[in-house]
Amino acid sequence: MLDTEELVDWDLRLTATCADDLQRILRFLTGAVLGCGGWVLSRSLPGSDTVEMSFEFARAVSVEIYTVLIAAGLELSRDAHISMTELCQCTKDLMASKAYDVARVRLLVLTVPAENKGSKENQLGAPGSRS
């Protein structure tokens, strides 16, 4: 039996927001992590506005995992971007000795409140904005 609480060198807690349907995000991320060779440890929709997902992967695919998070439409927090960038850079520098070490991500995704969903389009000069 796999002990999911064993220590790993890279145990990242990432937060993100998303304007998309959370069930779609959960399905997409599950398939994408598995497609990268990762292992999904847990996934849940504890509320109507939250997704929690834990997964592990070989550090050799760190860049692919980072890409998947962005491709899913997640707006990662500043700290999440820093953590993933550090993991990718460190792994690149130590690929020969650390490529198959395991990294763990505990991801929390929150929905963007309805009043904020259209604000980005308005800031970018979408129809109806005062630019």
Beta strands, then each sheet from edge to edge (+ up, - down):
strand 1: 10-18
strand 2: 39-47
strand 3: 50-58
strand 4: 75-76
strand 5: 102-111
sheet 1: 2+ 3- 5+ 1+ 4-
end
